[in-house]
Amino acid sequence: MKQLKFTLSLMVWLSVSAAMAQQMADKDFDYPIKNPAYETGKGSVITLDEAHFNFHTLSGRYLPFGHLLRKDGFVLKSGKEPFSVSSLSETKILVIANALADTLPWKLPAKTAFTKEEINALVKWVSGGGSLFLIADHMPFAGCAAELAAAFGFNFIDGFAMRRDKKPEVFSVKKNNLSANKITAGANESEQIESLMFFTGQAFIAPKEATVITALDDDYEVLLPSTAWEFKDNTPRMSGQGLVNGAFMAFGKGRLVVMGEAAMFSAQVSGPQKNKAGMNHPDARQNPQFLLNIIHWLDGRL
């Protein structure tokens, strides 16, 4: 029986991995920055967590993420150590994107990607003045980051937030699901965000202290499968009404941005047709500036 369970788990992992492996960083993506925040290599240190089986790394699917922020003058580093006050001592902005607990996480129950010691260290670090950008996608990523999010007052729902009509996930001021706030306003009119595109993520409940960036409604439903990407007629689901997938807030002396979708901050191609997803998508023209605005706010520039 144990051998059968292991074989089934391996089959699930292989099928999901095969699908995910088609997603590759778009190395040709380049976004022009007229006025970089810093001279090259003179900006604040941004560390991208790579110590928790992360689906996104600086040399992998988040290559465009790192390229864009380096163009803006920031220093990008890969975080290879467990979180502690000492390991974060030289970091101004910590980015956690789709952390996992292990290499076979695609079936419930979800396991936390972070130890209690790491979570306590992060809460202490942010409250003391650090800036955290927490990105957790659809199941299983939301479940693996749920305990960390809860430490900051966010309730992650380990599922898939999808439009009922399967149309592109565009959030805009015009649609009234993208709010006007410090981040979307940017530093000037040229940085103002009016439209964003998402690519299937999670939904969560934000604490009352947080400012909501993007909100869902009943046009969305959250599917709650027991195995990632396996949807059936009897798969539990709930309305997206009252849920959000983007928010930010001050936390002690520090700052925190939480987003429920990861591909929107990269630029990827997949399949033989090299279909674009992320900052390179024609309908995601303002996603790169939105990423810059988030980082500028976390850096204290907005």
Residue frames relative to the residue before (quaternion, step in Angstrom):
aa qw qx qy qz dx dy dz
M 1.0000 0.0000 0.0000 0.0000 0.00 0.00 0.00
K 0.6441 0.5154 -0.3224 0.4642 3.60 0.97 -0.86
Q 0.6448 0.5218 -0.3179 0.4593 3.56 1.02 -0.84
L 0.6367 0.5293 -0.3201 0.4605 3.58 1.05 -0.81
K 0.6544 0.5066 -0.3121 0.4665 3.59 0.94 -0.89
F 0.6508 0.5091 -0.3217 0.4624 3.58 0.96 -0.84
T 0.6506 0.5240 -0.3169 0.4492 3.59 0.97 -0.88
L 0.6554 0.5047 -0.3071 0.4706 3.57 0.99 -0.86
S 0.6417 0.5162 -0.3196 0.4687 3.59 0.97 -0.84
L 0.6523 0.5138 -0.3117 0.4618 3.56 0.97 -0.86
M 0.6395 0.5272 -0.3266 0.4544 3.58 1.02 -0.81
V 0.6376 0.5158 -0.3204 0.4741 3.57 1.01 -0.83
W 0.6682 0.5087 -0.3008 0.4520 3.55 0.90 -0.97
L 0.6664 0.5081 -0.3046 0.4527 3.58 0.94 -0.87
S 0.6642 0.5029 -0.3109 0.4575 3.59 0.97 -0.83
V 0.6611 0.4817 -0.3019 0.4896 3.59 0.98 -0.84
S 0.6535 0.5259 -0.3144 0.4444 3.58 0.93 -0.91
A 0.6320 0.5369 -0.3366 0.4461 3.58 1.01 -0.79
A 0.6625 0.4967 -0.2990 0.4743 3.55 1.00 -0.86
M 0.6863 0.4860 -0.2824 0.4616 3.55 0.91 -0.94
A 0.6154 0.5787 -0.3492 0.4056 3.59 1.06 -0.72
Q 0.5808 0.5857 -0.3735 0.4244 3.57 1.21 -0.43
Q 0.6153 0.5324 -0.3447 0.4681 3.57 1.23 -0.43
M 0.0515 0.8040 -0.5863 0.0853 3.56 -0.56 1.19
A 0.5702 -0.5917 0.4411 0.3607 3.55 -1.12 0.64
D 0.3727 -0.6985 0.5692 0.2220 3.53 -1.05 0.85
K 0.2301 -0.8229 0.5088 0.1046 3.56 -0.09 1.32
D 0.6410 0.5284 -0.3260 0.4513 3.59 1.22 -0.31
F 0.5065 0.6623 -0.4304 0.3459 3.59 1.23 -0.18
D 0.1115 0.7748 -0.6141 0.1004 3.56 -0.94 0.93
Y 0.1340 -0.7947 0.5906 0.0411 3.54 -0.82 1.06
P 0.3972 -0.7471 0.4747 0.2424 3.61 -0.65 1.02
I 0.0923 -0.7658 0.6345 0.0490 3.56 -1.02 0.86
K 0.3004 -0.7970 0.4999 0.1569 3.57 -0.34 1.25
N 0.8060 0.1074 -0.0251 0.5816 3.57 0.96 -0.89
P 0.2161 -0.8090 0.5334 0.1195 3.61 0.10 1.26
A 0.5794 -0.6038 0.4271 0.3427 3.56 -1.12 0.70
Y 0.7996 0.0793 -0.0096 0.5952 3.57 1.07 -0.77
E 0.5727 -0.5018 0.4878 0.4269 3.52 -1.32 0.13
T 0.6743 -0.5206 0.3341 0.4034 3.55 -1.13 0.59
G 0.8556 0.1057 -0.1111 0.4944 3.56 -0.79 1.09
K 0.6139 0.5679 -0.3500 0.4221 3.60 1.24 0.15
G 0.5593 0.6506 -0.3698 0.3567 3.60 1.26 -0.08
S 0.7325 -0.3973 0.3207 0.4503 3.52 -1.35 -0.10
V 0.5037 -0.6466 0.4874 0.3011 3.55 -1.24 0.53
I 0.0969 -0.7624 0.6392 0.0262 3.53 -0.88 1.07
T 0.1273 -0.7909 0.5964 0.0502 3.58 -0.74 1.06
L 0.1887 -0.7574 0.6161 0.1061 3.57 -0.85 1.02
D 0.4344 -0.7198 0.4853 0.2403 3.54 -0.61 1.17
E 0.0592 0.7814 -0.6185 0.0585 3.57 -0.90 1.01
A 0.5083 0.6719 -0.3908 0.3708 3.56 1.26 0.45
H 0.7268 0.4115 -0.2168 0.5054 3.60 1.28 -0.02
F 0.6462 -0.5511 0.3142 0.4244 3.58 0.79 1.08
N 0.1659 0.8509 -0.4868 0.1067 3.57 1.16 0.66
F 0.4707 -0.6845 0.4934 0.2578 3.53 -1.00 0.94
H 0.7607 0.2886 -0.1557 0.5602 3.57 1.20 -0.56
T 0.0169 0.7917 -0.6078 0.0589 3.57 -0.83 1.05
L 0.6496 -0.5469 0.3666 0.3802 3.58 -1.24 0.40
S 0.7145 0.3996 -0.2575 0.5133 3.59 1.12 -0.53
G 0.6907 0.4556 -0.2624 0.4965 3.58 1.32 -0.13
R 0.8693 -0.0626 0.0578 0.4869 3.55 -0.86 -1.02
Y 0.7024 0.4103 -0.2771 0.5113 3.62 1.21 -0.29
L 0.2356 0.7778 -0.5343 0.2326 3.56 1.14 0.62
P 0.6790 0.4689 -0.3107 0.4718 3.67 0.87 -0.82
F 0.5688 0.5836 -0.3643 0.4508 3.60 1.15 -0.64
G 0.7050 0.4547 -0.2561 0.4802 3.57 0.82 -1.02
H 0.6330 0.5467 -0.3330 0.4354 3.58 0.99 -0.83
L 0.6650 0.5109 -0.3055 0.4510 3.57 0.91 -0.92
L 0.7155 0.4536 -0.2687 0.4584 3.60 0.84 -0.93
R 0.5977 0.5304 -0.3665 0.4767 3.59 1.13 -0.50
K 0.6174 0.5365 -0.3424 0.4623 3.59 1.06 -0.72
D 0.6720 0.4832 -0.2844 0.4839 3.57 1.17 -0.61
G 0.6337 -0.5838 0.3023 0.4076 3.57 1.31 0.12
F 0.5285 0.6495 -0.4109 0.3605 3.60 1.23 -0.15
V 0.3968 -0.6741 0.5693 0.2533 3.54 -1.31 0.47
L 0.1526 -0.8093 0.5651 0.0497 3.59 -0.63 1.14
K 0.0128 -0.7948 0.6062 -0.0250 3.53 -0.94 0.98
S 0.4009 -0.6757 0.5601 0.2626 3.56 -1.22 0.55
G 0.2751 -0.7704 0.5541 0.1542 3.57 -0.82 0.99
K 0.0915 -0.8423 0.5312 -0.0018 3.56 -0.36 1.25
E 0.6791 0.4943 -0.2811 0.4643 3.60 1.25 -0.18
P 0.5873 -0.5327 0.4551 0.4052 3.60 -1.22 0.40
F 0.5664 -0.6252 0.4168 0.3385 3.57 -1.10 0.63
S 0.1754 0.7304 -0.6468 0.1319 3.51 -1.05 0.94
V 0.6633 -0.4923 0.3642 0.4302 3.57 -1.20 0.33
S 0.6821 0.4878 -0.2935 0.4589 3.59 0.98 -0.80
S 0.6706 0.5008 -0.3153 0.4473 3.61 0.95 -0.79
L 0.7155 0.4210 -0.2387 0.5038 3.58 1.22 -0.48
S 0.3819 0.7842 -0.4383 0.2169 3.57 1.29 -0.03
E 0.7549 0.3587 -0.2096 0.5074 3.62 1.06 -0.65
T 0.5787 0.5975 -0.3606 0.4221 3.59 1.30 0.08
K 0.2752 -0.7461 0.5835 0.1646 3.57 -0.97 0.90
I 0.7918 0.0924 -0.0194 0.6034 3.57 1.00 -0.90
L 0.1437 -0.7739 0.6134 0.0652 3.56 -0.78 1.07
V 0.1210 -0.7800 0.6122 0.0455 3.56 -0.88 1.01
I 0.0632 -0.7647 0.6411 0.0171 3.56 -0.85 1.03
A 0.0173 0.8161 -0.5746 0.0591 3.58 -0.53 1.17
N 0.8595 -0.1510 0.0612 0.4844 3.55 -0.62 1.22
A 0.0861 0.7959 -0.5826 0.1407 3.53 0.57 1.24
L 0.1617 -0.7787 0.6019 0.0718 3.55 -1.19 0.67
A 0.5257 -0.6420 0.4605 0.3153 3.55 -1.22 0.45
D 0.7800 -0.0857 0.0820 0.6144 3.57 1.14 -0.66
T 0.6726 -0.5192 0.3489 0.3954 3.57 -1.26 -0.18
L 0.7281 0.3502 -0.2313 0.5420 3.61 1.27 -0.04
P 0.2387 0.8344 -0.4672 0.1690 3.60 0.70 1.06
W 0.4976 0.7534 -0.3670 0.2240 3.56 1.25 -0.16
K 0.7087 0.3789 -0.2480 0.5411 3.59 1.26 0.12
L 0.5206 -0.6343 0.4683 0.3276 3.59 -1.04 0.75
P 0.5699 -0.1386 -0.8055 -0.0845 1.55 -2.28 1.09
A 0.5237 -0.6354 0.4733 0.3130 3.54 -1.16 0.67
K 0.2408 -0.7464 0.6031 0.1453 3.54 -1.17 0.68
T 0.5140 -0.6390 0.4677 0.3296 3.56 -1.02 0.70
A 0.4162 -0.7130 0.5126 0.2359 3.56 -1.04 0.81
F 0.7629 0.3603 -0.1599 0.5125 3.56 1.25 -0.44
T 0.4507 -0.6693 0.5162 0.2872 3.55 -1.06 0.74
K 0.6484 -0.5047 0.3909 0.4148 3.57 -1.27 0.31
E 0.6209 0.5471 -0.3363 0.4495 3.57 1.07 -0.76
E 0.6569 0.5017 -0.3106 0.4694 3.59 0.99 -0.82
I 0.6537 0.5138 -0.3159 0.4570 3.57 0.93 -0.88
N 0.6491 0.5073 -0.3137 0.4721 3.59 0.96 -0.84
A 0.6446 0.5218 -0.3164 0.4606 3.57 1.03 -0.81
L 0.6643 0.5018 -0.3062 0.4616 3.59 0.98 -0.81
V 0.6311 0.5192 -0.3346 0.4692 3.59 0.97 -0.79
K 0.6615 0.4974 -0.2993 0.4747 3.58 0.95 -0.87
W 0.6635 0.5188 -0.3014 0.4470 3.58 0.96 -0.91
V 0.6839 0.4662 -0.2949 0.4775 3.60 0.87 -0.91
S 0.6688 0.5005 -0.3127 0.4521 3.61 0.85 -0.90
G 0.6799 0.4847 -0.2821 0.4723 3.56 1.20 -0.50
G 0.7453 -0.4072 0.2175 0.4812 3.59 1.26 0.03
G 0.5122 0.6456 -0.4242 0.3754 3.59 1.24 0.00
S 0.3017 -0.7394 0.5732 0.1839 3.56 -1.28 0.38
L 0.1105 -0.8137 0.5707 0.0057 3.56 -0.74 1.13
F 0.1139 -0.7480 0.6523 0.0451 3.54 -0.98 0.98
L 0.0550 -0.8254 0.5609 -0.0343 3.56 -0.19 1.36
I 0.0264 -0.7894 0.6116 -0.0464 3.55 -0.62 1.23
A 0.1105 0.7883 -0.5944 0.1143 3.57 -0.65 1.12
D 0.3262 -0.7936 0.4984 0.1240 3.51 -0.53 1.30
H 0.7758 -0.2920 0.2726 0.4884 3.53 -1.33 -0.45
M 0.7410 -0.3686 0.3031 0.4724 3.57 -1.33 0.12
P 0.6072 -0.1894 -0.7714 -0.0190 1.65 -1.91 1.65
F 0.4194 0.7532 -0.4417 0.2483 3.58 1.30 -0.12
A 0.6363 0.5315 -0.3304 0.4510 3.58 1.02 -0.82
G 0.6694 0.5066 -0.2978 0.4545 3.57 0.96 -0.87
C 0.6680 0.5109 -0.2992 0.4508 3.56 1.00 -0.81
A 0.7347 0.3790 -0.2213 0.5172 3.60 1.18 -0.51
A 0.4036 0.7691 -0.4398 0.2283 3.59 1.29 -0.09
E 0.6722 0.4963 -0.3144 0.4506 3.62 0.89 -0.85
L 0.6305 0.5129 -0.3328 0.4781 3.58 1.04 -0.72
A 0.6596 0.5099 -0.3112 0.4562 3.59 0.88 -0.92
A 0.6469 0.5407 -0.3175 0.4341 3.58 0.97 -0.87
A 0.6023 0.5726 -0.3541 0.4289 3.58 1.12 -0.64
F 0.7205 0.3752 -0.2268 0.5373 3.58 1.26 -0.44
G 0.6423 -0.5748 0.3062 0.4041 3.59 1.29 0.23
F 0.5779 0.5803 -0.3790 0.4309 3.61 1.26 0.18
N 0.2359 -0.7732 0.5777 0.1130 3.56 -0.98 0.90
F 0.1759 -0.8053 0.5617 0.0713 3.57 -0.27 1.28
I 0.2279 -0.7443 0.6143 0.1293 3.56 -1.10 0.81
D 0.3037 -0.8073 0.4841 0.1473 3.55 -0.40 1.26
G 0.4700 0.6539 -0.4584 0.3760 3.54 0.37 1.29
F 0.5339 -0.5802 0.4956 0.3643 3.54 -1.28 -0.51
A 0.1980 -0.7686 0.5988 0.1076 3.59 -0.65 1.11
M 0.0889 0.8182 -0.5545 0.1232 3.58 -0.50 1.20
R 0.5026 -0.6072 0.5116 0.3419 3.55 -1.17 0.55
R 0.5208 -0.6522 0.4537 0.3123 3.55 -0.96 0.85
D 0.7317 0.4256 -0.2336 0.4785 3.59 1.05 -0.79
K 0.4407 -0.7365 0.4178 0.2981 3.59 1.36 0.09
K 0.4070 0.7026 -0.4868 0.3221 3.60 1.19 0.37
P 0.6731 -0.4820 0.3536 0.4354 3.64 -1.21 0.33
E 0.4271 -0.7166 0.5027 0.2267 3.53 -1.05 0.86
V 0.1197 0.7942 -0.5777 0.1458 3.54 0.11 1.32
F 0.1236 -0.7672 0.6280 0.0401 3.54 -0.86 1.07
S 0.1034 0.8190 -0.5529 0.1132 3.58 -0.74 0.98
V 0.6295 -0.5049 0.4297 0.4050 3.51 -1.32 0.32
K 0.6335 0.5522 -0.3197 0.4376 3.55 1.03 -0.84
K 0.7038 0.4445 -0.2528 0.4932 3.58 1.04 -0.80
N 0.3834 -0.7565 0.4434 0.2900 3.57 1.35 -0.18
N 0.5904 0.5424 -0.4015 0.4427 3.61 1.09 0.65
L 0.6409 0.4007 -0.3217 0.5703 3.56 1.35 0.35
S 0.2809 -0.8131 0.4895 0.1428 3.57 -0.50 1.19
A 0.4435 -0.6243 0.5661 0.3049 3.51 -1.36 0.35
N 0.2034 0.7755 -0.5667 0.1898 3.58 -0.65 1.12
K 0.7565 -0.3934 0.2561 0.4555 3.58 -1.26 -0.01
I 0.6843 0.4847 -0.2906 0.4609 3.57 1.00 -0.80
T 0.7115 0.4406 -0.2803 0.4702 3.60 0.80 -0.91
A 0.6051 0.5606 -0.3564 0.4390 3.62 1.18 -0.44
G 0.2416 -0.7867 0.5297 0.2056 3.58 1.07 -0.72
A 0.6848 -0.4871 0.3531 0.4112 3.55 -1.29 -0.24
N 0.7924 0.0220 0.0036 0.6096 3.57 1.22 -0.44
E 0.7513 -0.4140 0.2651 0.4403 3.56 -1.31 0.11
S 0.6503 0.5386 -0.3250 0.4258 3.60 1.01 -0.74
E 0.7019 0.4412 -0.2574 0.4964 3.58 1.24 -0.41
Q 0.4527 0.7093 -0.4405 0.3129 3.58 1.27 -0.04
I 0.2795 -0.7759 0.5512 0.1266 3.56 -0.90 1.02
E 0.0802 -0.8137 0.5756 0.0074 3.55 -0.77 1.09
S 0.8089 0.0922 -0.0402 0.5793 3.58 1.20 -0.37
L 0.0427 -0.7823 0.6214 -0.0053 3.58 -1.06 0.86
M 0.2103 -0.7603 0.5962 0.1495 3.53 -1.22 0.48
F 0.1869 -0.7604 0.6162 0.0848 3.54 -1.02 0.94
F 0.2509 -0.7853 0.5563 0.1047 3.56 -1.26 0.46
T 0.7260 -0.4303 0.2020 0.4970 3.58 0.78 1.15
G 0.2098 0.7799 -0.5612 0.1810 3.57 -0.40 1.22
Q 0.6416 -0.4839 0.4047 0.4363 3.53 -1.12 -0.74
A 0.2970 -0.6963 0.6059 0.2443 3.54 -1.37 -0.09
F 0.0406 -0.8115 0.5828 0.0118 3.56 -1.11 0.60
I 0.4253 -0.6450 0.5652 0.2894 3.51 -1.40 0.15
A 0.2361 -0.7919 0.5527 0.1085 3.57 -0.68 1.12
P 0.5308 -0.6135 0.4637 0.3563 3.61 -1.09 0.57
K 0.6409 -0.5649 0.3592 0.3755 3.56 -1.16 0.57
E 0.6140 0.5671 -0.3482 0.4245 3.59 1.19 -0.49
A 0.6262 0.5740 -0.3277 0.4136 3.58 1.22 -0.46
T 0.3652 -0.6747 0.5924 0.2458 3.54 -1.29 0.49
V 0.3422 -0.7497 0.5327 0.1925 3.58 -0.68 1.09
I 0.2708 -0.7540 0.5794 0.1497 3.57 -0.95 0.92
T 0.8025 0.0121 0.0409 0.5952 3.56 0.79 -1.07
A 0.1385 -0.8150 0.5622 0.0234 3.56 -0.84 1.05
L 0.3558 -0.7102 0.5680 0.2153 3.55 -1.16 0.70
D 0.1387 -0.7574 0.6258 0.1243 3.54 -1.34 0.13
D 0.7565 -0.3934 0.2544 0.4563 3.58 -1.24 -0.25
D 0.4872 0.6236 -0.4508 0.4131 3.60 1.27 0.05
Y 0.6879 0.4174 -0.2548 0.5363 3.55 1.32 -0.32
E 0.0609 -0.7383 0.6645 0.0985 3.50 -1.32 0.39
V 0.3074 -0.7297 0.5829 0.1825 3.55 -1.18 0.66
L 0.1998 -0.7875 0.5769 0.0849 3.55 -0.57 1.21
L 0.1767 -0.8154 0.5502 0.0347 3.56 -0.92 0.99
P 0.0281 0.8319 -0.5525 0.0438 3.61 0.45 1.18
S 0.5047 -0.6381 0.4842 0.3219 3.56 -1.23 0.39
T 0.7485 0.2014 -0.1422 0.6156 3.57 1.30 -0.35
A 0.5610 -0.6456 0.4031 0.3256 3.57 -0.84 0.98
W 0.8599 0.1125 -0.1377 0.4785 3.54 -1.03 1.01
E 0.5927 0.5270 -0.3949 0.4638 3.62 1.21 0.25
F 0.0222 0.8217 -0.5635 0.0822 3.56 -0.16 1.34
K 0.0546 -0.7966 0.6017 -0.0170 3.55 -0.88 1.03
D 0.6960 -0.4654 0.3330 0.4337 3.57 -1.27 0.18
N 0.7478 0.3788 -0.2119 0.5024 3.58 1.09 -0.70
T 0.3414 0.7318 -0.5149 0.2878 3.60 1.20 0.36
P 0.4625 -0.6829 0.4780 0.3020 3.65 -0.73 0.96
R 0.0290 0.7976 -0.6011 0.0408 3.56 -1.08 0.69
M 0.1199 -0.7829 0.6078 0.0576 3.53 -1.23 0.49
S 0.5883 -0.5827 0.4267 0.3638 3.56 -1.19 0.48
G 0.4619 -0.6748 0.5045 0.2770 3.54 -1.19 0.59
Q 0.4059 0.7352 -0.4598 0.2886 3.59 1.28 -0.12
G 0.8253 0.2123 -0.1782 0.4921 3.57 -0.82 1.04
L 0.6323 0.5149 -0.3369 0.4707 3.58 1.28 -0.10
V 0.2301 -0.7643 0.5878 0.1317 3.57 -1.25 0.39
N 0.1871 -0.7773 0.5801 0.1561 3.57 -1.30 0.16
G 0.7634 0.2027 -0.1934 0.5820 3.54 1.23 0.51
A 0.1956 0.7771 -0.5751 0.1647 3.60 -0.83 0.97
F 0.0813 -0.7890 0.6056 0.0648 3.57 -1.27 0.33
M 0.0642 0.8013 -0.5938 0.0354 3.55 -1.22 0.39
A 0.5018 -0.5754 0.5360 0.3602 3.51 -1.35 0.23
F 0.0596 -0.7812 0.6209 0.0247 3.56 -1.12 0.68
G 0.7837 -0.1009 0.0159 0.6127 3.55 -0.16 1.28
K 0.7752 -0.2516 0.2247 0.5341 3.57 -0.73 -1.09
G 0.6663 0.5237 -0.2873 0.4464 3.57 1.29 -0.14
R 0.3869 -0.7059 0.5486 0.2259 3.55 -1.36 -0.12
L 0.1116 -0.8000 0.5895 0.0070 3.53 -1.16 0.73
V 0.0471 -0.7533 0.6557 0.0190 3.55 -1.02 0.94
V 0.0761 -0.7944 0.6025 0.0128 3.58 -0.88 0.97
M 0.0077 0.7935 -0.6071 0.0419 3.56 -0.81 1.06
G 0.3503 -0.7788 0.4959 0.1573 3.54 -0.97 0.92
E 0.7213 0.3328 -0.2467 0.5550 3.59 1.16 0.52
A 0.2875 -0.8170 0.4874 0.1113 3.57 -0.86 0.97
A 0.6305 0.5738 -0.3506 0.3877 3.60 0.94 -0.81
M 0.5899 0.6097 -0.3630 0.3854 3.59 1.12 -0.62
F 0.7118 0.4179 -0.2493 0.5065 3.60 1.24 -0.36
S 0.6525 0.4155 -0.3339 0.5386 3.55 1.25 0.35
A 0.2696 -0.6948 0.6134 0.2613 3.55 -1.28 -0.37
Q 0.0458 0.8368 -0.5366 0.0991 3.55 -0.37 1.25
V 0.1733 -0.7351 0.6403 0.1398 3.52 -1.32 0.39
S 0.0367 -0.8078 0.5883 -0.0025 3.56 -1.10 0.67
G 0.8059 0.2955 -0.2264 0.4603 3.53 -1.25 0.58
P 0.6985 -0.4823 0.3292 0.4137 3.57 -1.28 0.23
Q 0.6729 0.4808 -0.2968 0.4774 3.59 1.17 -0.52
K 0.3343 -0.7673 0.4768 0.2687 3.57 1.36 -0.07
N 0.0446 0.8215 -0.5604 0.0952 3.54 0.76 1.12
K 0.3614 -0.7632 0.5040 0.1812 3.55 -0.88 0.97
A 0.0483 0.7764 -0.6264 0.0504 3.55 -1.08 0.82
G 0.7043 0.4095 -0.3181 0.4849 3.56 -0.74 1.04
M 0.8357 -0.2181 0.1544 0.4798 3.56 -1.17 -0.60
N 0.6509 0.5183 -0.3097 0.4601 3.59 1.26 -0.34
H 0.5063 0.6579 -0.4214 0.3649 3.60 1.27 -0.14
P 0.5802 -0.6243 0.3949 0.3429 3.63 -0.94 0.82
D 0.7266 0.4152 -0.2411 0.4916 3.61 1.10 -0.67
A 0.6521 0.4853 -0.3105 0.4927 3.59 1.30 0.16
R 0.1606 0.8521 -0.4872 0.1036 3.56 1.12 0.66
Q 0.7387 0.3969 -0.2333 0.4922 3.60 1.07 -0.65
N 0.4122 0.7183 -0.4703 0.3050 3.61 1.22 0.01
P 0.6484 0.5103 -0.3502 0.4433 3.67 0.88 -0.74
Q 0.6717 0.4794 -0.3062 0.4746 3.60 0.92 -0.84
F 0.6022 0.5509 -0.3549 0.4559 3.57 1.09 -0.67
L 0.6348 0.5116 -0.3278 0.4773 3.59 0.97 -0.80
L 0.6497 0.5062 -0.3174 0.4700 3.58 0.92 -0.86
N 0.6497 0.5189 -0.3192 0.4546 3.60 0.95 -0.83
I 0.6246 0.5328 -0.3367 0.4611 3.58 1.00 -0.81
I 0.6859 0.4807 -0.2824 0.4677 3.56 0.82 -1.00
H 0.6404 0.5206 -0.3295 0.4586 3.61 0.97 -0.77
W 0.6475 0.4942 -0.3255 0.4802 3.60 1.02 -0.73
L 0.6580 0.5006 -0.3063 0.4717 3.59 0.93 -0.85
D 0.6791 0.4811 -0.2735 0.4823 3.56 1.16 -0.63
G 0.5171 -0.6663 0.3996 0.3592 3.58 1.28 -0.10
R 0.4882 0.6775 -0.4237 0.3510 3.58 1.24 0.32
L 0.7086 0.3576 -0.2464 0.5562 3.59 1.25 -0.31
